[in-house]
Amino acid sequence: MNPWSWVLGGLLAYWLALSLLRSRDWFPEFIGVTGPILTVHTKRGRDLLDRLAGPRRLWRVWANMGLGFALVILVGSFLLLLANAVQVLRNPPQPTAVNQPQNFLVIPGVNDFLPLAVAPEILFGLFIGMLVHEGGHGILSRVEGIDVESMGVVLLAILPIGAFVEPEEESVEAADRGSQARMFAAGVTNNFLLTAIAFAILFGPVVGSIGVAPGAAVGGVFPGSPAAQAGVDAGDRIVAVGEQPIEQNSDLEETLVASGADRVTLTLGDGTETSVRRSVLVTGVADDSPFASLGTNTTITAVNGTAVQTEAALRAAVANETVVTLDTAGGDRVTGPAGALVTVVPDGPAATDGLPTETPIVVTEIGGQRVASQTQLNAVLDDFDAGETVSVTTYQDGAAETNEVELGAQDGTSYLGVQVYRGISGLVVSDFGTTLYPAQTYLDMAGGEATGPGIVGFLRGIGVSLLLPLIGSVGLTGLEYNFAGFVGWNLGFFTVEGPLAPLGGGVFVLANVLFWTGWINLNLGFFNCIPAFPLDGGHLLRMMAEAVVSRLPIGDRQIAVRAITTSVGLTMLLALLLMLFGPQLLGG
């Protein structure tokens, strides 16, 4: 049975047990029950809040700063969610892993980007976030003279998942509007402060004590590839090919190309040696490629009758042949033009001079120079200047055509006006069969080094960190893998060094705690700024509405305030529902 079935079954049984105990009035007054959630109330912490609220002037200065920041985020979140809802309605996005409803839940194992392996760090970050959030409300309540009815913790079974402070309602209503606003903004202000502290420590001494282990980091292996057949797997590090040491990812491809051998011996990070017999495996093919019928995980054995075992041999075989016949290990044979598969951009130079924009075509020659692949097309274009007229030979529906095209200009270089597919006529191959994990890139991102120095670079670094758990799925950076921290098979790609080296593997645990504490608190702060009840942003919206309505010459101001808050709240609810379910309902 699926482990989550046991978890959900246990949670249901726990919920039923709580309901039974509550129906028999077995819980003391200080324990509240709402579904499967227990709240434990106490009045004993009020003296502590009074002591912490001692420097009232300092707290008010801090709260006023936070209030201004919270109001800016409140307005920004409203406009952002509204713009997103309009975009979903106008141009519904296709469902992806990122916009699946379960991935909006901060639940490890349910959210595809929050693995169970880091559940303790995520729960710790959530608990600390709720603690400082509610603590901020409690301290500012006492600073502003608002009485606190009780405080306590929120439990799911025996797991603490949050904290709360319960101000006395009559005391809140008696406070002036400014005092209430500072009190409600204090929670998100503390969340943002905790985020800054967590990332400052992470970016500084913690990630500064982590380095990248030598070798090529194997992030994935294509099924049936030479590497897979040799026993290479995700998480392995290739430290040598033959006698040639491999220090970083780029060394592997360079060494394999330079070798040219049909069989190579690898040394892995644990000292294991394995032999790889290279063969040309199709790892990707465009739907409109003339070789689309080959499909993926197909091994190409010959080009025009000449046997090939490496990518270099394949490229050499098609270099001077415009139309080629590919033979496969399964006995299939496909003939088609070998070149760069492109889609002509409307209104670009190529389209203006007669190339079709309806369907992809294969470019085989530009200005008399052979174009056999995506990379060759880019290299050939570099030989011509913008404004120069060149002949472009293409294959459309199996027939060759030549057009004269006046090249345009883009970023100071010549521009043909096409979008280019990867590989040879949209056919992507590998004679080795691995994808490499960019450990150094992720370390730089996790350490804030990819965004520059200073406060602006620090804030950008935090923004990048928000994307790291799903960065391989958003399609913005060309990176293939998501980064959920230093956990699982990626641990073998990093080493501990520097001043924190005595902690050993504890450095990775500390890094994960800081990363997820910062990540959770930043999201918690933004979420609570949404102008909808019962969130803090909803209370701030009400006070903003009251401040505006109080200056208007209308009779029943309470109805006007309620109309504003209800309208904005319903708009936010609709926007959130569209964000959650719009791609599935409208974009599928």
C-alpha positions as CSV (number, residue, x, y, z in Angstrom):
1,M,0.0,0.0,0.0
2,N,1.2,3.5,-0.7
3,P,2.8,5.1,2.4
4,W,0.6,8.1,2.0
5,S,-2.5,5.9,2.3
6,W,-1.3,4.9,5.7
7,V,-0.6,8.5,6.7
8,L,-4.0,9.6,5.5
9,G,-5.7,6.6,7.1
10,G,-4.0,7.4,10.4
11,L,-4.9,11.0,10.2
12,L,-8.6,10.1,9.6
13,A,-8.5,7.7,12.6
14,Y,-6.9,10.4,14.8
15,W,-9.6,12.9,13.6
16,L,-12.4,10.5,14.5
17,A,-10.9,9.8,17.9
18,L,-10.7,13.6,18.6
19,S,-14.3,14.0,17.5
20,L,-15.4,11.2,19.9
21,L,-13.5,12.6,22.8
22,R,-14.8,16.1,22.2
23,S,-18.4,14.9,21.9
24,R,-18.0,13.3,25.4
25,D,-16.5,16.6,26.8
26,W,-13.2,14.9,27.8
27,F,-10.9,17.8,26.9
28,P,-10.1,20.5,29.5
29,E,-11.0,24.1,28.8
30,F,-7.5,25.1,27.8
31,I,-7.5,22.7,24.8
32,G,-9.5,23.6,21.7
33,V,-10.3,21.1,18.9
34,T,-10.9,22.1,15.3
35,G,-11.0,19.1,13.0
36,P,-7.7,17.2,13.4
37,I,-6.0,20.4,14.9
38,L,-5.5,20.9,18.6
39,T,-4.8,24.3,20.1
40,V,-3.3,24.5,23.6
41,H,-4.2,27.8,25.4
42,T,-2.4,29.3,28.3
43,K,-2.3,32.7,30.1
44,R,1.1,32.2,31.7
45,G,3.1,33.8,28.9
46,R,1.5,37.2,29.3
47,D,4.1,38.4,31.9
48,L,6.8,37.5,29.4
49,L,5.1,39.5,26.7
50,D,5.0,42.5,29.1
51,R,8.7,42.2,29.7
52,L,9.6,41.9,26.0
53,A,7.4,44.9,25.2
54,G,9.4,47.0,27.6
55,P,11.3,49.2,25.1
56,R,8.0,50.6,23.7
57,R,9.4,53.4,21.6
58,L,11.8,51.0,19.9
59,W,9.0,48.6,19.1
60,R,6.9,51.4,17.7
61,V,9.7,52.5,15.4
62,W,10.1,49.0,14.2
63,A,6.4,48.5,13.8
64,N,6.0,51.7,11.8
65,M,8.7,50.6,9.4
66,G,7.1,47.2,9.1
67,L,3.7,48.7,8.6
68,G,4.8,50.7,5.6
69,F,6.5,47.7,4.1
70,A,3.4,45.5,4.7
71,L,1.1,48.0,3.0
72,V,3.4,48.1,-0.1
73,I,3.3,44.3,-0.3
74,L,-0.4,44.3,0.4
75,V,-1.1,46.5,-2.6
76,G,1.5,44.7,-4.7
77,S,0.0,41.3,-3.9
78,F,-3.5,42.5,-4.8
79,L,-2.3,43.8,-8.2
80,L,-0.1,40.8,-8.9
81,L,-2.9,38.3,-8.2
82,L,-5.4,40.3,-10.1
83,A,-3.0,40.5,-13.1
84,N,-2.4,36.8,-12.9
85,A,-6.1,36.1,-12.9
86,V,-6.7,38.2,-15.9
87,Q,-3.8,36.5,-17.7
88,V,-5.2,33.1,-16.9
89,L,-8.6,34.1,-18.3
90,R,-7.1,35.7,-21.5
91,N,-4.4,33.1,-22.2
92,P,-4.9,29.9,-20.0
93,P,-1.5,28.3,-19.4
94,Q,-1.1,24.6,-20.0
95,P,-1.1,22.5,-16.9
96,T,2.5,21.8,-15.6
97,A,4.0,20.4,-12.5
98,V,4.4,23.9,-11.2
99,N,0.8,24.9,-11.3
100,Q,-0.7,21.7,-10.0
101,P,-3.1,22.4,-7.1
102,Q,-1.2,20.2,-4.6
103,N,2.0,22.1,-5.3
104,F,0.5,25.2,-3.7
105,L,0.4,23.3,-0.3
106,V,3.5,23.5,1.9
107,I,3.3,19.8,2.8
108,P,6.4,17.7,2.2
109,G,5.7,14.7,0.1
110,V,2.4,16.1,-1.2
111,N,4.0,19.1,-2.8
112,D,6.2,17.7,-5.6
113,F,8.9,20.2,-4.9
114,L,9.1,19.7,-1.1
115,P,10.6,16.2,-0.6
116,L,10.0,14.2,2.5
117,A,13.8,14.1,3.1
118,V,13.7,17.7,4.2
119,A,10.3,17.5,6.1
120,P,12.0,18.1,9.5
121,E,13.7,21.3,8.2
122,I,10.5,22.5,6.6
123,L,8.4,21.9,9.7
124,F,11.1,23.6,11.9
125,G,11.0,26.6,9.6
126,L,7.2,26.7,9.7
127,F,7.1,26.4,13.5
128,I,9.7,29.1,14.0
129,G,7.9,31.3,11.5
130,M,4.6,31.0,13.3
131,L,6.3,31.6,16.6
132,V,7.9,34.9,15.6
133,H,4.8,35.9,13.6
134,E,2.4,35.4,16.6
135,G,5.0,36.7,19.0
136,G,5.1,39.9,17.0
137,H,1.3,40.3,17.4
138,G,1.6,39.6,21.1
139,I,4.4,42.0,21.8
140,L,2.9,44.9,19.8
141,S,-0.5,44.2,21.5
142,R,1.1,44.9,24.9
143,V,3.1,47.9,23.4
144,E,-0.2,49.4,22.2
145,G,-2.0,48.6,25.5
146,I,-4.1,45.8,23.9
147,D,-4.8,43.0,26.4
148,V,-3.9,39.4,25.4
149,E,-6.6,36.8,26.2
150,S,-4.3,33.8,25.8
151,M,-1.5,32.3,23.7
152,G,-0.4,28.8,22.9
153,V,0.7,26.2,20.3
154,V,-1.1,24.5,17.4
155,L,-0.7,20.7,17.2
156,L,-1.4,18.2,14.5
157,A,-1.3,15.0,16.5
158,I,1.9,15.5,18.5
159,L,3.5,17.7,15.9
160,P,3.7,21.4,16.7
161,I,2.8,23.2,13.5
162,G,2.3,26.7,14.7
163,A,1.7,29.2,17.5
164,F,-0.9,31.8,18.2
165,V,-1.6,34.9,20.3
166,E,-5.3,35.8,21.0
167,P,-5.8,39.5,21.7
168,E,-8.9,40.4,23.7
169,E,-11.5,41.6,21.2
170,E,-12.9,44.5,23.2
171,S,-9.4,45.7,23.9
172,V,-8.6,45.6,20.2
173,E,-11.7,47.6,19.3
174,A,-10.9,50.2,22.0
175,A,-7.4,50.8,20.5
176,D,-7.0,53.5,17.9
177,R,-6.5,52.6,14.2
178,G,-2.8,53.1,14.2
179,S,-2.2,50.8,17.2
180,Q,-4.3,48.1,15.5
181,A,-2.4,48.5,12.2
182,R,1.0,48.2,13.9
183,M,-0.2,45.1,15.8
184,F,-1.5,43.3,12.7
185,A,1.6,44.2,10.6
186,A,4.0,43.1,13.3
187,G,3.7,39.4,12.4
188,V,4.7,39.7,8.8
189,T,7.4,42.2,9.7
190,N,9.0,39.6,12.0
191,N,8.7,37.0,9.3
192,F,10.6,39.2,6.8
193,L,13.3,39.9,9.5
194,L,13.7,36.2,10.2
195,T,14.0,35.6,6.4
196,A,16.8,38.2,6.2
197,I,18.7,36.7,9.2
198,A,18.4,33.2,7.9
199,F,19.7,34.0,4.5
200,A,22.4,36.3,5.8
201,I,23.8,33.4,7.8
202,L,23.3,30.9,4.9
203,F,25.0,33.2,2.3
204,G,27.9,33.9,4.7
205,P,29.6,31.3,6.8
206,V,27.5,28.3,6.1
207,V,27.6,28.1,2.3
208,G,31.1,29.5,2.6
209,S,32.1,26.3,4.2
210,I,30.7,24.1,1.4
211,G,32.6,23.3,-1.8
212,V,32.0,21.2,-4.9
213,A,33.6,17.8,-5.0
214,P,35.9,17.1,-7.9
215,G,34.6,15.2,-10.9
216,A,31.6,15.2,-13.3
217,A,28.4,15.1,-11.2
218,V,25.9,12.6,-12.8
219,G,22.4,14.0,-12.3
220,G,20.6,11.4,-14.5
221,V,21.2,8.5,-16.9
222,F,19.1,7.8,-20.0
223,P,17.5,4.3,-19.9
224,G,19.3,1.9,-22.2
225,S,22.3,4.3,-22.7
226,P,25.9,3.2,-22.7
227,A,26.3,4.7,-19.2
228,A,23.3,2.9,-17.9
229,Q,24.5,-0.4,-19.3
230,A,27.8,0.2,-17.6
231,G,26.1,0.7,-14.2
232,V,26.5,4.5,-13.9
233,D,23.7,6.0,-11.9
234,A,22.4,9.4,-10.6
235,G,24.6,10.6,-7.8
236,D,27.8,9.1,-9.1
237,R,30.9,11.3,-9.7
238,I,33.1,10.5,-12.7
239,V,36.7,11.5,-11.6
240,A,38.6,10.0,-14.5
241,V,38.2,8.8,-18.1
242,G,41.1,6.4,-18.7
243,E,44.2,8.1,-17.4
244,Q,42.7,11.6,-17.8
245,P,41.4,13.1,-14.5
246,I,38.0,14.9,-14.6
247,E,37.8,17.9,-12.3
248,Q,34.5,19.4,-13.4
249,N,31.5,18.8,-15.6
250,S,32.9,20.4,-18.7
251,D,36.0,18.2,-18.6
252,L,33.9,15.0,-19.2
253,E,32.6,16.1,-22.7
254,E,35.9,17.5,-23.7
255,T,37.7,14.3,-22.7
256,L,35.2,12.1,-24.5
257,V,35.4,14.2,-27.7
258,A,39.2,14.2,-27.6
259,S,39.3,10.4,-27.0
260,G,37.1,9.4,-29.9
261,A,37.5,5.8,-28.7
262,D,34.5,3.4,-29.0
263,R,35.1,2.1,-25.5
264,V,36.3,4.1,-22.5
265,T,37.1,3.2,-18.8
266,L,35.6,5.4,-16.1
267,T,36.7,5.8,-12.5
268,L,34.0,6.9,-10.1
269,G,34.3,8.9,-6.9
270,D,34.2,5.8,-4.7
271,G,37.1,4.2,-6.7
272,T,34.9,1.9,-8.8
273,E,36.0,1.4,-12.4
274,T,33.7,0.5,-15.2
275,S,33.9,0.2,-19.0
276,V,31.5,2.0,-21.3
277,R,31.0,0.9,-24.9
278,R,29.8,4.0,-26.6
279,S,26.8,4.0,-29.1
280,V,24.7,6.8,-30.5
281,L,21.4,7.0,-28.6
282,V,18.5,9.3,-29.5
283,T,17.7,11.2,-26.3
284,G,15.2,13.6,-27.8
285,V,13.5,14.3,-31.1
286,A,11.2,17.2,-32.2
287,D,7.7,16.2,-33.4
288,D,8.4,18.0,-36.8
289,S,11.8,16.4,-37.3
290,P,12.1,14.4,-40.6
291,F,13.5,11.7,-38.2
292,A,10.6,11.9,-35.7
293,S,9.6,8.3,-36.5
294,L,12.8,7.1,-34.7
295,G,11.5,8.1,-31.3
296,T,13.7,8.3,-28.2
297,N,15.8,5.6,-26.7
298,T,16.7,4.4,-30.2
299,T,20.3,3.5,-31.1
300,I,21.6,4.8,-34.5
301,T,24.1,2.3,-35.9
302,A,24.9,3.7,-39.3
303,V,24.7,6.8,-41.6
304,N,24.4,6.0,-45.3
305,G,25.8,2.6,-44.6
306,T,28.8,3.8,-42.6
307,A,28.9,2.5,-39.0
308,V,28.9,5.1,-36.3
309,Q,29.4,4.7,-32.5
310,T,30.1,8.2,-31.4
311,E,28.6,11.7,-31.8
312,A,31.7,12.8,-33.5
313,A,31.4,10.0,-36.1
314,L,27.7,10.9,-36.7
315,R,28.5,14.6,-37.2
316,A,31.4,13.6,-39.6
317,A,29.0,11.3,-41.5
318,V,26.4,14.1,-42.1
319,A,28.9,16.9,-42.6
320,N,28.9,16.7,-46.4
321,E,25.6,14.8,-47.0
322,T,22.5,16.9,-47.3
323,V,20.1,13.9,-47.3
324,V,21.1,11.0,-45.1
325,T,19.7,7.5,-44.3
326,L,19.9,6.4,-40.6
327,D,20.0,2.8,-39.6
328,T,19.0,1.7,-36.1
329,A,19.8,-1.3,-33.9
330,G,16.2,-2.3,-34.2
331,G,16.5,-2.6,-38.0
332,D,14.6,0.6,-38.9
333,R,15.8,2.9,-41.7
334,V,14.8,6.5,-42.0
335,T,15.9,9.0,-44.8
336,G,15.7,12.8,-44.5
337,P,17.5,16.1,-44.8
338,A,20.3,16.7,-42.2
339,G,20.5,20.3,-41.1
340,A,19.1,22.7,-38.6
341,L,15.3,22.4,-38.0
342,V,13.9,25.9,-37.6
343,T,10.6,27.7,-37.2
344,V,10.5,31.0,-39.2
345,V,9.5,34.0,-37.1
346,P,6.7,36.0,-38.6
347,D,7.8,39.5,-39.8
348,G,11.5,38.4,-39.5
349,P,14.0,38.6,-42.3
350,A,13.5,35.0,-43.4
351,A,9.7,35.4,-43.5
352,T,9.9,38.8,-45.3
353,D,12.0,37.2,-48.0
354,G,9.6,34.2,-48.7
355,L,10.4,31.4,-46.2
356,P,7.2,29.8,-44.8
357,T,6.1,30.4,-41.3
358,E,3.4,27.7,-41.1
359,T,5.5,24.6,-40.4
360,P,9.1,24.0,-39.3
361,I,11.7,23.6,-42.1
362,V,15.2,22.3,-42.3
363,V,18.0,24.7,-43.2
364,T,20.9,22.9,-45.0
365,E,23.0,25.8,-46.4
366,I,23.5,29.5,-45.8
367,G,25.6,31.6,-48.2
368,G,27.2,28.5,-49.7
369,Q,28.3,27.1,-46.4
370,R,27.0,23.7,-45.2
371,V,24.6,23.8,-42.1
372,A,24.3,20.3,-40.6
373,S,23.0,21.1,-37.1
374,Q,21.8,23.8,-34.7
375,T,25.3,24.7,-33.6
376,Q,26.6,25.0,-37.2
377,L,23.7,27.4,-38.1
378,N,24.8,29.7,-35.3
379,A,28.4,29.5,-36.3
380,V,27.7,30.1,-40.0
381,L,25.6,33.2,-39.3
382,D,28.5,34.7,-37.3
383,D,30.4,34.8,-40.6
384,F,28.0,37.3,-42.1
385,D,27.1,40.9,-41.3
386,A,23.7,42.4,-40.7
387,G,22.2,43.7,-43.9
388,E,24.1,41.2,-46.0
389,T,22.0,39.2,-48.6
390,V,22.7,35.5,-48.5
391,S,21.2,32.4,-50.2
392,V,19.4,30.1,-47.8
393,T,18.7,26.5,-48.9
394,T,15.9,24.7,-47.1
395,Y,14.0,21.4,-47.3
396,Q,10.2,21.8,-47.2
397,D,8.0,18.7,-47.7
398,G,11.0,16.7,-48.9
399,A,12.0,19.2,-51.6
400,A,14.9,21.6,-51.6
401,E,14.3,25.3,-52.2
402,T,16.7,28.3,-52.2
403,N,15.7,31.9,-51.2
404,E,17.7,35.1,-51.1
405,V,17.4,36.6,-47.6
406,E,18.7,40.0,-46.4
407,L,19.9,39.4,-42.8
408,G,18.6,41.6,-40.1
409,A,20.3,42.8,-36.9
410,Q,19.8,41.6,-33.4
411,D,22.1,42.4,-30.4
412,G,24.8,43.6,-32.8
413,T,24.9,40.4,-34.9
414,S,23.3,39.1,-38.0
415,Y,19.8,37.8,-37.6
416,L,18.0,35.3,-39.8
417,G,14.7,35.4,-38.0
418,V,14.2,31.8,-37.0
419,Q,13.8,29.8,-33.8
420,V,16.2,26.8,-33.9
421,Y,15.5,23.3,-32.6
422,R,18.4,21.4,-30.9
423,G,20.5,18.9,-32.7
424,I,20.6,17.6,-36.2
425,S,17.2,18.3,-37.8
426,G,15.7,18.3,-34.3
427,L,17.4,15.0,-33.5
428,V,19.3,15.1,-30.2
429,V,21.7,12.2,-29.5
430,S,24.3,11.1,-26.9
431,D,27.0,8.5,-27.2
432,F,27.4,8.4,-23.4
433,G,24.0,8.9,-22.0
434,T,24.3,11.1,-18.9
435,T,22.9,14.5,-17.9
436,L,25.2,16.4,-15.5
437,Y,24.2,18.1,-12.3
438,P,25.3,21.8,-12.1
439,A,26.5,21.6,-8.5
440,Q,28.6,24.7,-8.7
441,T,25.7,26.7,-10.2
442,Y,23.4,25.6,-7.4
443,L,26.0,26.3,-4.7
444,D,26.4,29.8,-6.1
445,M,22.7,30.4,-6.1
446,A,22.2,28.9,-2.6
447,G,25.1,31.1,-1.4
448,G,23.8,34.3,-3.0
449,E,27.0,34.6,-5.2
450,A,25.1,34.5,-8.5
451,T,23.3,37.9,-7.9
452,G,26.1,40.3,-7.1
453,P,27.3,42.1,-4.0
454,G,25.6,44.7,-1.8
455,I,22.1,44.9,-0.5
456,V,20.6,44.7,-4.0
457,G,22.5,41.5,-4.7
458,F,21.4,40.2,-1.3
459,L,17.7,40.8,-2.1
460,R,18.2,39.3,-5.5
461,G,19.8,36.3,-3.9
462,I,16.8,35.8,-1.7
463,G,14.5,36.0,-4.8
464,V,16.6,33.4,-6.6
465,S,16.3,31.2,-3.5
466,L,12.6,31.3,-3.7
467,L,12.8,29.7,-7.1
468,L,15.4,27.0,-6.3
469,P,13.0,24.2,-5.2
470,L,11.2,24.4,-8.6
471,I,13.9,26.1,-10.8
472,G,14.2,23.0,-13.0
473,S,10.5,23.1,-13.8
474,V,9.9,26.8,-14.5
475,G,11.9,26.9,-17.8
476,L,13.5,30.2,-17.0
477,T,17.2,29.3,-16.7
478,G,17.9,26.3,-18.8
479,L,18.7,24.3,-15.6
480,E,17.3,20.8,-15.5
481,Y,17.1,19.9,-11.8
482,N,15.2,21.3,-8.9
483,F,17.2,22.2,-5.7
484,A,15.6,21.3,-2.4
485,G,18.8,21.7,-0.4
486,F,21.8,19.5,0.3
487,V,19.9,16.3,0.5
488,G,19.7,12.8,-1.0
489,W,21.9,11.8,-3.9
490,N,23.2,15.4,-4.5
491,L,25.1,15.3,-1.2
492,G,27.9,13.4,-2.9
493,F,28.6,16.4,-5.1
494,F,29.6,18.7,-2.3
495,T,32.3,18.7,0.4
496,V,32.6,20.5,3.7
497,E,35.6,22.8,4.1
498,G,36.6,26.1,5.8
499,P,35.8,27.3,9.4
500,L,32.8,25.0,9.9
501,A,34.6,21.8,8.7
502,P,34.7,20.3,12.3
503,L,30.8,20.0,12.0
504,G,31.2,17.6,9.1
505,G,27.8,16.7,7.6
506,G,26.1,18.9,10.2
507,V,27.0,21.8,7.9
508,F,24.5,20.4,5.3
509,V,21.8,20.1,8.0
510,L,22.4,23.6,9.1
511,A,22.3,24.9,5.5
512,N,19.0,23.1,4.9
513,V,17.5,24.5,8.1
514,L,18.5,28.1,7.2
515,F,17.4,27.7,3.6
516,W,13.9,26.3,4.4
517,T,13.4,28.7,7.4
518,G,14.1,31.6,5.1
519,W,12.0,30.2,2.3
520,I,9.0,29.4,4.5
521,N,9.1,32.7,6.3
522,L,9.3,34.7,3.1
523,N,6.3,32.9,1.7
524,L,4.5,33.1,5.0
525,G,5.0,36.9,5.1
526,F,3.8,37.4,1.5
527,F,0.8,35.1,2.0
528,N,-0.3,36.9,5.2
529,C,-0.1,40.3,3.3
530,I,-2.9,39.2,0.9
531,P,-5.8,41.6,1.5
532,A,-8.4,39.0,2.5
533,F,-9.8,37.8,5.9
534,P,-8.7,36.3,8.2
535,L,-5.2,37.1,7.1
536,D,-3.3,40.1,8.5
537,G,-3.7,41.8,5.1
538,G,-7.5,41.6,5.5
539,H,-7.3,43.4,8.8
540,L,-5.0,46.1,7.3
541,L,-7.4,46.4,4.3
542,R,-10.2,47.1,6.7
543,M,-8.3,49.8,8.5
544,M,-7.3,51.4,5.2
545,A,-10.9,51.3,4.0
546,E,-12.0,52.9,7.3
547,A,-9.4,55.7,7.0
548,V,-10.6,56.5,3.5
549,V,-14.3,56.2,4.1
550,S,-14.1,58.4,7.3
551,R,-13.2,61.3,5.0
552,L,-16.1,60.8,2.6
553,P,-19.5,62.6,3.0
554,I,-21.6,59.4,3.3
555,G,-24.1,58.3,5.9
556,D,-23.5,54.7,6.9
557,R,-19.7,54.3,6.8
558,Q,-19.7,50.8,8.2
559,I,-21.7,49.5,5.2
560,A,-19.2,51.2,2.8
561,V,-16.2,49.7,4.6
562,R,-17.9,46.2,4.5
563,A,-18.6,46.6,0.8
564,I,-14.9,47.5,0.1
565,T,-13.4,44.7,2.2
566,T,-16.0,42.1,0.9
567,S,-15.4,43.1,-2.7
568,V,-11.6,42.9,-2.4
569,G,-11.8,39.7,-0.4
570,L,-14.0,38.0,-3.0
571,T,-11.7,39.2,-5.8
572,M,-8.7,37.7,-4.0
573,L,-10.5,34.5,-3.5
574,L,-11.5,34.2,-7.2
575,A,-7.9,35.1,-8.2
576,L,-6.5,32.4,-5.9
577,L,-9.0,29.8,-7.3
578,L,-8.0,30.7,-10.8
579,M,-4.3,30.4,-9.9
580,L,-5.0,27.0,-8.4
581,F,-7.4,25.5,-10.8
582,G,-7.4,27.7,-13.9
583,P,-4.6,25.8,-15.8
584,Q,-6.5,22.5,-15.3
585,L,-9.9,23.8,-16.1
586,L,-9.1,26.3,-18.9
587,G,-5.7,25.4,-20.3
588,G,-6.0,21.6,-20.7
